């Protein structure tokens, strides 16, 4: 079986909402998802 992976990178305040939306869209799929968040994006949430 081939494992499918995706990495989502969120940087800055404006990128936060796009990253969250991407995660929501991927929620029902069979994927290994990794999230990388910058300090700026972390402060936004």
N, CA, C and O atoms as a CHARMM CRD file, in Angstrom:
* protein
*
  180
    1    1 UNK  N      0.84400  -1.18300   0.00000 PROA 1      0.00000
    2    1 UNK  CA     0.00000   0.00000   0.00000 PROA 1      0.00000
    3    1 UNK  C      0.89000   1.24600   0.00000 PROA 1      0.00000
    4    1 UNK  O      1.85200   1.33000   0.76300 PROA 1      0.00000
    5    2 UNK  N      0.56500   2.19200  -0.84500 PROA 2      0.00000
    6    2 UNK  CA     1.32700   3.43700  -0.93500 PROA 2      0.00000
    7    2 UNK  C      0.74300   4.43700   0.05100 PROA 2      0.00000
    8    2 UNK  O     -0.45600   4.71300   0.04400 PROA 2      0.00000
    9    3 UNK  N      1.61300   4.97300   0.89900 PROA 3      0.00000
   10    3 UNK  CA     1.18800   5.97700   1.86500 PROA 3      0.00000
   11    3 UNK  C      1.17500   7.35000   1.19600 PROA 3      0.00000
   12    3 UNK  O      2.13600   7.72800   0.52700 PROA 3      0.00000
   13    4 UNK  N      0.10400   8.07900   1.37600 PROA 4      0.00000
   14    4 UNK  CA    -0.00900   9.41700   0.80500 PROA 4      0.00000
   15    4 UNK  C      0.16700  10.43000   1.92300 PROA 4      0.00000
   16    4 UNK  O     -0.50800  10.36600   2.95000 PROA 4      0.00000
   17    5 UNK  N      1.08300  11.36600   1.71100 PROA 5      0.00000
   18    5 UNK  CA     1.37800  12.38000   2.71500 PROA 5      0.00000
   19    5 UNK  C      1.27500  13.76900   2.11800 PROA 5      0.00000
   20    5 UNK  O      1.47700  13.97200   0.92100 PROA 5      0.00000
   21    6 UNK  N      0.95800  14.71200   2.97700 PROA 6      0.00000
   22    6 UNK  CA     0.94900  16.12200   2.57800 PROA 6      0.00000
   23    6 UNK  C      1.44100  16.94500   3.76000 PROA 6      0.00000
   24    6 UNK  O      1.17400  16.61800   4.91600 PROA 6      0.00000
   25    7 UNK  N      2.15600  18.00600   3.45500 PROA 7      0.00000
   26    7 UNK  CA     2.63500  18.93300   4.48100 PROA 7      0.00000
   27    7 UNK  C      1.98500  20.27600   4.22500 PROA 7      0.00000
   28    7 UNK  O      2.05200  20.80700   3.11700 PROA 7      0.00000
   29    8 UNK  N      1.35600  20.82300   5.25100 PROA 8      0.00000
   30    8 UNK  CA     0.74300  22.14800   5.18300 PROA 8      0.00000
   31    8 UNK  C      1.65200  23.09800   5.95700 PROA 8      0.00000
   32    8 UNK  O      1.97200  22.84100   7.11800 PROA 8      0.00000
   33    9 UNK  N      2.06600  24.18200   5.32900 PROA 9      0.00000
   34    9 UNK  CA     2.87900  25.19200   5.99400 PROA 9      0.00000
   35    9 UNK  C      2.09100  26.47600   6.13700 PROA 9      0.00000
   36    9 UNK  O      1.54800  26.98600   5.15800 PROA 9      0.00000
   37   10 UNK  N      2.02400  27.00300   7.35100 PROA 10     0.00000
   38   10 UNK  CA     1.29600  28.24200   7.61300 PROA 10     0.00000
   39   10 UNK  C      2.29000  29.27200   8.12300 PROA 10     0.00000
   40   10 UNK  O      2.98000  29.05100   9.11900 PROA 10     0.00000
   41   11 UNK  N      2.35500  30.41100   7.42200 PROA 11     0.00000
   42   11 UNK  CA     3.26100  31.47100   7.86600 PROA 11     0.00000
   43   11 UNK  C      2.52000  32.80000   7.88400 PROA 11     0.00000
   44   11 UNK  O      1.76000  33.11100   6.96700 PROA 11     0.00000
   45   12 UNK  N      2.74300  33.56100   8.90800 PROA 12     0.00000
   46   12 UNK  CA     2.13000  34.87900   9.01600 PROA 12     0.00000
   47   12 UNK  C      0.65700  34.83800   9.35700 PROA 12     0.00000
   48   12 UNK  O      0.00900  33.79200   9.31500 PROA 12     0.00000
   49   13 UNK  N      0.15100  36.00600   9.69400 PROA 13     0.00000
   50   13 UNK  CA    -1.24000  36.12000  10.12100 PROA 13     0.00000
   51   13 UNK  C     -2.21300  35.82100   8.99200 PROA 13     0.00000
   52   13 UNK  O     -3.23200  35.16800   9.22000 PROA 13     0.00000
   53   14 UNK  N     -1.92400  36.28200   7.78100 PROA 14     0.00000
   54   14 UNK  CA    -2.86400  36.07500   6.67400 PROA 14     0.00000
   55   14 UNK  C     -2.88800  34.62300   6.20800 PROA 14     0.00000
   56   14 UNK  O     -3.90300  34.16500   5.68500 PROA 14     0.00000
   57   15 UNK  N     -1.79600  33.89600   6.38600 PROA 15     0.00000
   58   15 UNK  CA    -1.74300  32.50100   5.96900 PROA 15     0.00000
   59   15 UNK  C     -2.52200  31.57000   6.87300 PROA 15     0.00000
   60   15 UNK  O     -2.84900  30.45200   6.47400 PROA 15     0.00000
   61   16 UNK  N     -2.82200  32.00400   8.07100 PROA 16     0.00000
   62   16 UNK  CA    -3.49200  31.14800   9.04400 PROA 16     0.00000
   63   16 UNK  C     -4.84200  30.65500   8.54300 PROA 16     0.00000
   64   16 UNK  O     -5.13000  29.46000   8.61200 PROA 16     0.00000
   65   17 UNK  N     -5.67200  31.56300   8.03900 PROA 17     0.00000
   66   17 UNK  CA    -7.01600  31.15700   7.60500 PROA 17     0.00000
   67   17 UNK  C     -6.96100  30.22300   6.39800 PROA 17     0.00000
   68   17 UNK  O     -7.81100  29.34200   6.26600 PROA 17     0.00000
   69   18 UNK  N     -5.98200  30.39900   5.52000 PROA 18     0.00000
   70   18 UNK  CA    -5.84600  29.51100   4.36400 PROA 18     0.00000
   71   18 UNK  C     -5.37400  28.12200   4.78700 PROA 18     0.00000
   72   18 UNK  O     -5.82300  27.11700   4.23600 PROA 18     0.00000
   73   19 UNK  N     -4.48800  28.06600   5.74500 PROA 19     0.00000
   74   19 UNK  CA    -4.01300  26.78500   6.25300 PROA 19     0.00000
   75   19 UNK  C     -5.11300  25.99600   6.93100 PROA 19     0.00000
   76   19 UNK  O     -5.23800  24.78700   6.73200 PROA 19     0.00000
   77   20 UNK  N     -5.90500  26.67900   7.72800 PROA 20     0.00000
   78   20 UNK  CA    -7.02900  26.02600   8.41400 PROA 20     0.00000
   79   20 UNK  C     -8.03900  25.50600   7.38800 PROA 20     0.00000
   80   20 UNK  O     -8.55900  24.40100   7.53600 PROA 20     0.00000
   81   21 UNK  N     -8.31300  26.29000   6.36100 PROA 21     0.00000
   82   21 UNK  CA    -9.25300  25.86400   5.31900 PROA 21     0.00000
   83   21 UNK  C     -8.71500  24.63000   4.59800 PROA 21     0.00000
   84   21 UNK  O     -9.47100  23.70100   4.31300 PROA 21     0.00000
   85   22 UNK  N     -7.42000  24.61400   4.30100 PROA 22     0.00000
   86   22 UNK  CA    -6.81600  23.45400   3.64700 PROA 22     0.00000
   87   22 UNK  C     -6.96300  22.21100   4.50700 PROA 22     0.00000
   88   22 UNK  O     -7.27500  21.13400   3.99800 PROA 22     0.00000
   89   23 UNK  N     -6.74000  22.35300   5.80700 PROA 23     0.00000
   90   23 UNK  CA    -6.88900  21.21700   6.72400 PROA 23     0.00000
   91   23 UNK  C     -8.33300  20.72100   6.75100 PROA 23     0.00000
   92   23 UNK  O     -8.57800  19.51500   6.77800 PROA 23     0.00000
   93   24 UNK  N     -9.28300  21.64600   6.74300 PROA 24     0.00000
   94   24 UNK  CA   -10.69700  21.26900   6.73100 PROA 24     0.00000
   95   24 UNK  C    -11.04200  20.48800   5.46600 PROA 24     0.00000
   96   24 UNK  O    -11.79100  19.51300   5.52900 PROA 24     0.00000
   97   25 UNK  N    -10.50700  20.90400   4.32100 PROA 25     0.00000
   98   25 UNK  CA   -10.79300  20.23400   3.05900 PROA 25     0.00000
   99   25 UNK  C    -10.17800  18.83200   2.99300 PROA 25     0.00000
  100   25 UNK  O    -10.71000  17.95100   2.31800 PROA 25     0.00000
  101   26 UNK  N     -9.06300  18.63000   3.69200 PROA 26     0.00000
  102   26 UNK  CA    -8.37400  17.34300   3.68000 PROA 26     0.00000
  103   26 UNK  C     -8.90200  16.37500   4.73500 PROA 26     0.00000
  104   26 UNK  O     -8.52900  15.20200   4.74500 PROA 26     0.00000
  105   27 UNK  N     -9.75800  16.85600   5.61000 PROA 27     0.00000
  106   27 UNK  CA   -10.20000  16.09500   6.78600 PROA 27     0.00000
  107   27 UNK  C    -10.73900  14.70600   6.46600 PROA 27     0.00000
  108   27 UNK  O    -10.41300  13.76300   7.18600 PROA 27     0.00000
  109   28 UNK  N    -11.52600  14.53800   5.45100 PROA 28     0.00000
  110   28 UNK  CA   -12.15300  13.24500   5.17600 PROA 28     0.00000
  111   28 UNK  C    -11.31100  12.29900   4.32800 PROA 28     0.00000
  112   28 UNK  O    -11.72000  11.16300   4.08800 PROA 28     0.00000
  113   29 UNK  N    -10.15900  12.73800   3.87600 PROA 29     0.00000
  114   29 UNK  CA    -9.33300  11.91800   2.99300 PROA 29     0.00000
  115   29 UNK  C     -8.38000  11.02500   3.77700 PROA 29     0.00000
  116   29 UNK  O     -8.04400  11.30500   4.92800 PROA 29     0.00000
  117   30 UNK  N     -7.95500   9.94700   3.13200 PROA 30     0.00000
  118   30 UNK  CA    -7.00600   9.02400   3.75400 PROA 30     0.00000
  119   30 UNK  C     -5.60400   9.52600   3.42300 PROA 30     0.00000
  120   30 UNK  O     -5.01500   9.14100   2.41300 PROA 30     0.00000
  121   31 UNK  N     -5.07900  10.39300   4.29300 PROA 31     0.00000
  122   31 UNK  CA    -3.77100  11.01800   4.10500 PROA 31     0.00000
  123   31 UNK  C     -3.04800  11.11200   5.43400 PROA 31     0.00000
  124   31 UNK  O     -3.66500  11.16500   6.49800 PROA 31     0.00000
  125   32 UNK  N     -1.74000  11.13000   5.35000 PROA 32     0.00000
  126   32 UNK  CA    -0.91700  11.47800   6.51000 PROA 32     0.00000
  127   32 UNK  C     -0.62500  12.96600   6.35600 PROA 32     0.00000
  128   32 UNK  O      0.03700  13.37100   5.40100 PROA 32     0.00000
  129   33 UNK  N     -1.11100  13.77900   7.28500 PROA 33     0.00000
  130   33 UNK  CA    -0.98000  15.23500   7.18100 PROA 33     0.00000
  131   33 UNK  C     -0.05600  15.74700   8.27600 PROA 33     0.00000
  132   33 UNK  O     -0.19500  15.39500   9.44700 PROA 33     0.00000
  133   34 UNK  N      0.90100  16.59500   7.86100 PROA 34     0.00000
  134   34 UNK  CA     1.81000  17.23900   8.80600 PROA 34     0.00000
  135   34 UNK  C      1.59500  18.73600   8.70500 PROA 34     0.00000
  136   34 UNK  O      1.33500  19.26300   7.62300 PROA 34     0.00000
  137   35 UNK  N      1.70100  19.41800   9.82900 PROA 35     0.00000
  138   35 UNK  CA     1.47100  20.85200   9.88700 PROA 35     0.00000
  139   35 UNK  C      2.70900  21.55300  10.41700 PROA 35     0.00000
  140   35 UNK  O      3.25700  21.17300  11.45200 PROA 35     0.00000
  141   36 UNK  N      3.15100  22.59600   9.68600 PROA 36     0.00000
  142   36 UNK  CA     4.27200  23.42900  10.10400 PROA 36     0.00000
  143   36 UNK  C      3.72700  24.84800  10.24600 PROA 36     0.00000
  144   36 UNK  O      3.12900  25.38400   9.31300 PROA 36     0.00000
  145   37 UNK  N      3.93700  25.45600  11.41600 PROA 37     0.00000
  146   37 UNK  CA     3.37300  26.77300  11.70600 PROA 37     0.00000
  147   37 UNK  C      4.48600  27.72400  12.13800 PROA 37     0.00000
  148   37 UNK  O      5.29000  27.39200  13.00900 PROA 37     0.00000
  149   38 UNK  N      4.52900  28.90700  11.52500 PROA 38     0.00000
  150   38 UNK  CA     5.51500  29.90900  11.93000 PROA 38     0.00000
  151   38 UNK  C      5.06300  30.58800  13.22400 PROA 38     0.00000
  152   38 UNK  O      3.91300  30.44800  13.64100 PROA 38     0.00000
  153   39 UNK  N      5.96200  31.30800  13.83900 PROA 39     0.00000
  154   39 UNK  CA     5.59700  32.02000  15.07400 PROA 39     0.00000
  155   39 UNK  C      4.50800  33.05900  14.83200 PROA 39     0.00000
  156   39 UNK  O      3.61800  33.24000  15.66400 PROA 39     0.00000
  157   40 UNK  N      4.58100  33.74100  13.69000 PROA 40     0.00000
  158   40 UNK  CA     3.54900  34.74300  13.36800 PROA 40     0.00000
  159   40 UNK  C      2.17000  34.13900  13.24900 PROA 40     0.00000
  160   40 UNK  O      1.19200  34.70200  13.74100 PROA 40     0.00000
  161   41 UNK  N      2.08800  32.98600  12.59500 PROA 41     0.00000
  162   41 UNK  CA     0.79700  32.30000  12.46600 PROA 41     0.00000
  163   41 UNK  C      0.33500  31.75700  13.80700 PROA 41     0.00000
  164   41 UNK  O     -0.85900  31.76000  14.10600 PROA 41     0.00000
  165   42 UNK  N      1.27300  31.29400  14.61000 PROA 42     0.00000
  166   42 UNK  CA     0.93000  30.75500  15.93200 PROA 42     0.00000
  167   42 UNK  C      0.31500  31.83900  16.81100 PROA 42     0.00000
  168   42 UNK  O     -0.62000  31.56500  17.56400 PROA 42     0.00000
  169   43 UNK  N      0.82100  33.04800  16.72500 PROA 43     0.00000
  170   43 UNK  CA     0.28800  34.15600  17.52800 PROA 43     0.00000
  171   43 UNK  C     -1.12100  34.53800  17.09500 PROA 43     0.00000
  172   43 UNK  O     -1.90100  35.05500  17.89600 PROA 43     0.00000
  173   44 UNK  N     -1.44700  34.28700  15.83800 PROA 44     0.00000
  174   44 UNK  CA    -2.75600  34.64300  15.29600 PROA 44     0.00000
  175   44 UNK  C     -3.86700  33.74300  15.84400 PROA 44     0.00000
  176   44 UNK  O     -4.98800  34.20100  16.06700 PROA 44     0.00000
  177   45 UNK  N     -3.55300  32.46500  16.05800 PROA 45     0.00000
  178   45 UNK  CA    -4.59900  31.54300  16.48900 PROA 45     0.00000
  179   45 UNK  C     -4.84100  31.74700  17.94000 PROA 45     0.00000
  180   45 UNK  O     -5.68800  31.07200  18.52400 PROA 45     0.00000
